[in-house]
Amino acid sequence: MAKDDEMKSGDNSAWLQSYIDSPEKQKQLYKKTLIVVIMSQIFGGAGLAAGITVGALLAQDMLGTDSITGIPTALFTLGSAGTALFVGRLSQRYGRRFGLSAGFLTGGIGAIGVVMAALMNSIVLLFIALFIYGAGTATNLQARYAGTDLAGSAQRAKAVSMAMVSTTLGAVAGPNLVEFMGDVAIFLGVPALAGPFILAAAAYILAGLVLLFYLRPDPLLVAKAISNAEKGNSHLKSEENTGGLPKNRKGIWAGAAVMVLTQFVMIAIMTMTPIHMGHHGHDLQAVGLVIGFHVGAMYLPSLITGSLVDKVGRAAMAVASAVTLLASGVLAALGPADSMAVLITALVLLGLGWNFGLISGTAILVDATSLDSRAKTQGTVDVWIALSGALGGGISGMIVANSSYAFLSIGGAILSLLLIPIIIWADINKQKRAS
């Protein structure tokens, strides 16, 4: 087995220099990084699916009320906010490998805590464990950046999409294993609704171990070394030395806004859909099917979305996100609640709109940042994405309890339209040409 570059004795500058001097080695590392990220995301997707499928139902079962069933989603998205900042800063200093593996392993510990809380019927432990479980959610999203470190501007959205589409395998399988994992949980003497979190614990831990052992050499460390070498050559000073400051603040604000708004709308509507379905006679298998289609739409179109974002443009796809979310909200609000076809279509559109927004927003953000501060900035932005999800999940239950699921869906549809003036204000196509 070949000796790992990062584990060689002596000065690390030798192996870094070999990548600086060889575009071919850079391409090989780019491809290897995508493969490793894809492997980790398959496991990460399965871990992610547990919380969004049965988190609210588990809380409903333990609390005996609907009014605060959005709290679990709020908690694990709030936990993901703190982790996003931690993973971003850890990655900026030590590389993607340590930041991402630490996040996934922490999420696995949280999932184990959820199972223990269900076993002990402890609401306090449930809430604490869900908060820690959120680390996996944050890391699952942060992993999309790893593929962009060595990608050119024309490859960035495609690199993001390859990381995201691999999440589909685990994320779609997860909701459809709800009933099976419930049987496993009962066999082990654990409440059925905790079953998916057993799967989540194993999946997140495996994702963390894959990154820890195989994401070598670290793509961010190599990309920073290449960038620093280029800045040292007078004829290659095309990218200003920002001293750690972002290249383009307007682009950062726009990219962040696109991702924050789409996350808020998606989480708010998605969180209450299982509760809404339960009130209209749908069983757990039907809930798993709808959420499975939803999660599939969040990730599966990513390869096509990535190519469209790179070719058609960031701005056009951000606007497409707004229009798709609008259609989803209107259909969810006005369609018959007993129709599986309508629910699946509405949730597919919800996932697709989120997909358009996340990939276009990520590409806008990467275009707007320099390697001196990229991972740190990405972590900070993902904090706001997570907080918006926490807010959406937290208030969704209260909105539905005091009005209706239709009111929540229409509100999300209208809010998504704010993406259009944001894109016009930022003039993203001009910013892309200048980056």
LUMVEX-719991 format. One line per field, with one value per residue (C-alpha): residue in one letter; x, y, z. Coordinates in steps of 0.02 Angstrom, whole numbers. Each point is the difference from the previous one (the first is absolute). Layout:
BEGIN
type: [a / ...]
px: [X / ...]
py: [Y / ...]
pz: [Z / ...]
This chain:
BEGIN
type: [m / a / k / d / d / e / m / k / s / g / d / n / s / a / w / l / q / s / y / i / d / s / p / e / k / q / k / q / l / y / k / k / t / l / i / v / v / i / m / s / q / i / f / g / g / a / g / l / a / a / g / i / t / v / g / a / l / l / a / q / d / m / l / g / t / d / s / i / t / g / i / p / t / a / l / f / t / l / g / s / a / g / t / a / l / f / v / g / r / l / s / q / r / y / g / r / r / f / g / l / s / a / g / f / l / t / g / g / i / g / a / i / g / v / v / m / a / a / l / m / n / s / i / v / l / l / f / i / a / l / f / i / y / g / a / g / t / a / t / n / l / q / a / r / y / a / g / t / d / l / a / g / s / a / q / r / a / k / a / v / s / m / a / m / v / s / t / t / l / g / a / v / a / g / p / n / l / v / e / f / m / g / d / v / a / i / f / l / g / v / p / a / l / a / g / p / f / i / l / a / a / a / a / y / i / l / a / g / l / v / l / l / f / y / l / r / p / d / p / l / l / v / a / k / a / i / s / n / a / e / k / g / n / s / h / l / k / s / e / e / n / t / g / g / l / p / k / n / r / k / g / i / w / a / g / a / a / v / m / v / l / t / q / f / v / m / i / a / i / m / t / m / t / p / i / h / m / g / h / h / g / h / d / l / q / a / v / g / l / v / i / g / f / h / v / g / a / m / y / l / p / s / l / i / t / g / s / l / v / d / k / v / g / r / a / a / m / a / v / a / s / a / v / t / l / l / a / s / g / v / l / a / a / l / g / p / a / d / s / m / a / v / l / i / t / a / l / v / l / l / g / l / g / w / n / f / g / l / i / s / g / t / a / i / l / v / d / a / t / s / l / d / s / r / a / k / t / q / g / t / v / d / v / w / i / a / l / s / g / a / l / g / g / g / i / s / g / m / i / v / a / n / s / s / y / a / f / l / s / i / g / g / a / i / l / s / l / l / l / i / p / i / i / i / w / a / d / i / n / k / q / k / r / a / s]
px: [0 / 69 / 62 / -113 / 75 / -56 / 77 / 175 / 136 / 91 / -54 / -177 / 53 / 72 / -165 / -94 / 126 / -29 / -183 / 43 / 116 / -114 / -169 / -22 / 16 / -124 / -127 / 29 / -26 / -157 / -72 / 53 / -78 / -167 / 2 / 34 / -131 / -126 / 34 / -25 / -156 / -86 / 13 / -34 / -161 / -68 / 40 / -82 / -163 / -41 / -28 / -107 / -108 / -42 / 72 / -165 / -99 / 113 / -24 / -187 / -6 / 103 / -81 / -180 / -28 / 20 / 34 / 188 / 36 / 106 / 122 / 100 / 37 / 41 / 119 / 99 / 10 / 54 / 131 / 56 / 26 / 130 / 82 / 7 / 103 / 111 / 26 / 35 / 133 / 77 / 7 / 78 / 139 / 30 / -86 / -165 / 48 / 2 / -145 / -120 / 45 / -22 / -172 / -65 / 66 / -85 / -164 / 14 / 16 / -155 / -100 / 50 / -63 / -170 / -18 / 45 / -126 / -139 / 48 / -3 / -150 / 101 / -53 / 151 / 123 / -96 / 20 / 185 / 34 / -93 / 106 / 159 / -73 / -9 / 189 / -26 / -122 / 123 / 144 / -104 / -22 / 179 / 68 / -64 / 137 / 142 / -21 / 15 / 171 / 96 / -137 / 7 / -141 / -82 / 0 / -57 / -186 / 30 / 119 / -133 / -131 / 105 / 17 / -185 / -67 / 95 / -98 / -155 / 41 / 0 / -128 / -132 / 34 / -14 / -185 / -48 / 86 / -105 / -116 / 142 / 105 / -154 / -11 / 186 / -24 / -146 / 105 / 136 / -126 / 3 / -153 / -35 / 19 / 179 / 46 / 56 / 119 / 89 / 33 / 51 / 129 / 85 / -9 / 74 / 141 / 44 / -2 / 120 / 119 / 3 / 54 / 123 / 93 / -16 / -10 / 189 / 86 / -120 / -72 / -17 / 180 / 62 / -110 / 64 / 181 / -31 / -84 / 142 / 128 / -92 / -9 / 188 / 27 / -13 / -74 / -140 / -65 / -172 / -81 / 29 / 73 / -147 / 82 / -142 / -140 / -127 / 20 / -177 / -116 / -149 / 15 / 18 / -159 / -96 / 60 / -39 / -173 / -47 / 48 / -75 / -171 / -14 / 50 / -130 / -143 / 49 / 22 / -161 / -112 / 92 / -3 / -189 / -41 / 10 / -114 / -119 / -5 / -32 / -151 / -73 / 18 / 167 / 105 / 186 / 40 / -87 / 97 / 163 / -46 / -39 / 155 / 103 / -58 / 33 / 178 / 31 / -53 / 117 / 153 / -30 / -15 / 166 / 106 / -118 / -20 / 189 / 23 / -142 / 73 / 170 / -71 / -165 / 56 / -12 / -132 / -118 / 2 / -27 / -155 / -54 / 14 / -122 / -126 / 9 / -23 / -148 / -82 / 33 / -78 / -155 / -27 / 26 / -124 / -137 / 15 / -109 / 87 / -55 / 84 / 170 / 34 / -24 / 105 / 141 / -1 / -1 / 143 / 99 / -15 / 51 / 157 / 39 / -16 / 118 / 122 / 2 / 26 / 136 / 108 / -18 / 27 / 153 / 77 / -32 / 83 / 154 / 19 / -2 / 131 / 189 / 90 / 72 / -170 / -110 / -32 / -25 / -124 / -90 / -18 / -69 / -127 / -53 / -34 / -130 / -70 / -19 / -76 / -127 / -45 / -14 / -116 / -104 / -15 / -33 / -141 / -80 / -89 / -65 / -61 / -93 / -71 / -68 / -53 / 26 / 124 / -69 / 40 / 178 / 23 / -67 / 110 / 154 / -48 / -13 / 162 / 96 / -35 / 122 / 139 / -37 / 37 / 154 / 72 / -42 / 85 / 159 / 18 / 70 / 43 / 111 / 81 / 31 / 89 / 109 / 51]
py: [0 / 170 / 109 / 149 / 168 / 83 / -135 / 10 / 49 / 163 / 166 / 3 / 130 / -138 / -89 / 165 / 63 / -157 / 50 / 182 / -53 / -131 / 45 / -186 / -41 / 138 / -79 / -171 / 69 / 91 / -164 / -96 / 132 / -13 / -190 / 8 / 136 / -102 / -153 / 100 / 85 / -165 / -42 / 180 / 3 / -150 / 87 / 161 / -86 / -65 / 169 / 74 / -156 / -45 / 139 / 93 / -162 / -59 / 164 / -7 / -174 / 47 / 169 / -42 / 166 / 75 / 180 / -20 / -145 / 119 / 9 / -156 / 72 / 166 / -84 / -102 / 145 / 113 / -129 / -1 / 189 / -12 / -147 / 91 / 138 / -128 / -107 / 154 / 67 / -171 / -29 / 170 / -37 / -187 / -48 / -78 / -173 / 43 / 121 / -115 / -162 / 85 / 64 / -169 / -94 / 127 / -23 / -188 / 26 / 108 / -134 / -126 / 125 / 10 / -189 / 5 / 141 / -101 / -152 / 101 / 107 / 154 / 161 / 95 / -128 / -4 / 187 / -2 / -149 / 79 / 156 / -106 / -104 / 163 / -8 / -133 / 110 / 145 / -111 / -80 / 172 / 59 / -151 / 75 / 131 / -127 / -40 / 184 / 32 / -59 / 38 / 143 / 127 / -97 / -161 / 63 / -31 / -170 / -45 / 50 / -99 / -159 / 6 / 31 / -129 / -137 / 46 / -60 / -184 / 8 / 138 / -86 / -170 / 70 / 51 / -161 / -101 / 82 / -149 / -127 / 97 / 15 / -190 / -10 / 124 / -100 / -158 / 89 / 63 / 180 / 104 / -21 / 185 / -4 / -133 / 118 / 84 / -167 / 5 / 183 / -36 / -135 / 104 / 159 / -93 / -91 / 165 / 76 / -148 / 2 / 183 / -22 / -144 / 41 / 189 / 12 / 108 / 132 / 95 / 166 / -2 / -40 / 135 / 130 / -49 / 18 / 169 / 64 / -55 / 91 / 158 / -9 / 15 / 179 / -48 / -103 / 130 / 0 / -40 / 135 / -43 / 41 / -37 / -119 / 116 / -63 / 50 / 56 / 43 / 32 / -174 / -76 / 86 / -55 / -181 / -9 / 76 / -125 / -148 / 72 / 36 / -167 / -92 / 93 / -35 / -182 / -43 / 86 / -91 / -166 / -8 / 8 / -112 / -163 / 76 / 64 / -173 / -84 / 111 / -58 / -186 / -37 / -134 / -2 / -92 / 136 / 134 / -90 / -9 / 186 / 52 / -122 / 85 / 169 / -43 / -78 / 164 / 94 / -94 / -110 / 141 / 74 / -55 / 83 / 151 / 20 / 0 / 125 / 115 / -2 / 19 / 95 / 106 / 21 / 137 / -97 / -153 / 103 / 75 / -176 / -47 / 138 / -51 / -184 / 34 / 111 / -142 / -122 / 111 / 35 / -184 / -55 / 131 / -26 / -185 / -133 / -63 / -180 / -10 / -84 / 60 / 182 / -17 / -86 / 130 / 145 / -73 / -43 / 181 / 56 / -106 / 54 / 184 / -24 / -91 / 144 / 126 / -94 / -39 / 173 / 85 / -107 / 41 / 186 / -11 / -94 / 124 / 142 / -66 / -23 / -153 / 107 / 2 / -118 / -141 / 121 / 104 / -156 / -58 / 168 / 2 / -177 / 59 / 120 / -137 / -113 / 138 / 36 / -184 / 0 / 150 / -79 / -165 / 85 / 113 / -119 / -99 / 158 / 70 / -160 / -17 / 178 / 4 / -142 / -95 / 93 / 168 / -58 / -60 / 160 / 104 / -98 / 19 / 190 / 13 / -95 / 140 / 112 / -93 / 92 / 179 / -64 / -71 / 159 / 105 / -104 / -8 / -176 / -25 / 153 / -59 / -172 / 77 / 104 / -146]
pz: [0 / -50 / 139 / 31 / -47 / 160 / 108 / -72 / 122 / -17 / -71 / -69 / -130 / -111 / -32 / -14 / -127 / -104 / -19 / -33 / -142 / -78 / -76 / -34 / 186 / 38 / -119 / 78 / 174 / -56 / -66 / 157 / 112 / -91 / 18 / 188 / 26 / -99 / 110 / 159 / -65 / -36 / 185 / 52 / -100 / 95 / 165 / -57 / -49 / 175 / 79 / -136 / -16 / 180 / 109 / 13 / 19 / 142 / 92 / -30 / 73 / 153 / 31 / -46 / -90 / -174 / 47 / 28 / -117 / -103 / 146 / -49 / -172 / 81 / 122 / -123 / -122 / 144 / 47 / -181 / 10 / 136 / -87 / -167 / 82 / 87 / -156 / -107 / 119 / 30 / -188 / -32 / 123 / -16 / -163 / -55 / 63 / 184 / -6 / -94 / 91 / 170 / -51 / -59 / 152 / 114 / -95 / 26 / 188 / -4 / -91 / 134 / 129 / -86 / 10 / 185 / 30 / -82 / 102 / 162 / -54 / 45 / -87 / 68 / -67 / -166 / -24 / 48 / -114 / -147 / 21 / -11 / -142 / -99 / -21 / -133 / -95 / -3 / -53 / -136 / -77 / 33 / -93 / -162 / 10 / 3 / -184 / -49 / 77 / -153 / -128 / -125 / -10 / -143 / 103 / 170 / -12 / -78 / 143 / 127 / -94 / -3 / 189 / 21 / -122 / 92 / 156 / -92 / 19 / 189 / 17 / -105 / 77 / 177 / -1 / -88 / 136 / 136 / 20 / -7 / 126 / 110 / 2 / 41 / 142 / 72 / -10 / 100 / 127 / -62 / -53 / -186 / -43 / 66 / -127 / -138 / 122 / 24 / -187 / 14 / 134 / -104 / -159 / 72 / 87 / -162 / -96 / 126 / -8 / -191 / 1 / 141 / -83 / -185 / -27 / -21 / -57 / 60 / -149 / 91 / 62 / -175 / -78 / 124 / -37 / -187 / 25 / 110 / -128 / -138 / 104 / 23 / -188 / -60 / -168 / 82 / 124 / -79 / 167 / 129 / 170 / 109 / 167 / 43 / -57 / -126 / -183 / -33 / 144 / -112 / -74 / 173 / 60 / -155 / 6 / 186 / -24 / -135 / 110 / 160 / -78 / -90 / 159 / 104 / -121 / -28 / 184 / 55 / -124 / 8 / 190 / 13 / -148 / 102 / 133 / -135 / -79 / 167 / 29 / -167 / 27 / -83 / 86 / 37 / -162 / -100 / 95 / -39 / -184 / -14 / 96 / -104 / -160 / 79 / 52 / -171 / -81 / 117 / -59 / -154 / -130 / 60 / -148 / -122 / 114 / 15 / -188 / -21 / 133 / -87 / -176 / 14 / 146 / 188 / -12 / -114 / 113 / 157 / -81 / -50 / 184 / 48 / -133 / 46 / 186 / -43 / -97 / 142 / 133 / -104 / -40 / 181 / 59 / -129 / -43 / 85 / 157 / -28 / -171 / 3 / -178 / 50 / 158 / -93 / -139 / 123 / 102 / -157 / -57 / 175 / -8 / -177 / 43 / 147 / -115 / -125 / 139 / 93 / -152 / -80 / 169 / 37 / -169 / 28 / 170 / -62 / -143 / 126 / 123 / -1 / 67 / 140 / 83 / -101 / 124 / 144 / -102 / -59 / 180 / 54 / -142 / 41 / 178 / -69 / -112 / 151 / 106 / -135 / -2 / 189 / -8 / -138 / 93 / 167 / -55 / -125 / 136 / 84 / -167 / -43 / 177 / -6 / -184 / -125 / -106 / -151 / 81 / 35 / -180 / -78 / 114 / -55 / -183 / 16 / 98 / -134 / -124 / 96 / -90 / -162 / 60 / 93 / -161 / -96 / 135 / 1 / -190 / 17 / -183 / 4 / 162 / -78 / -149 / 115 / 114]
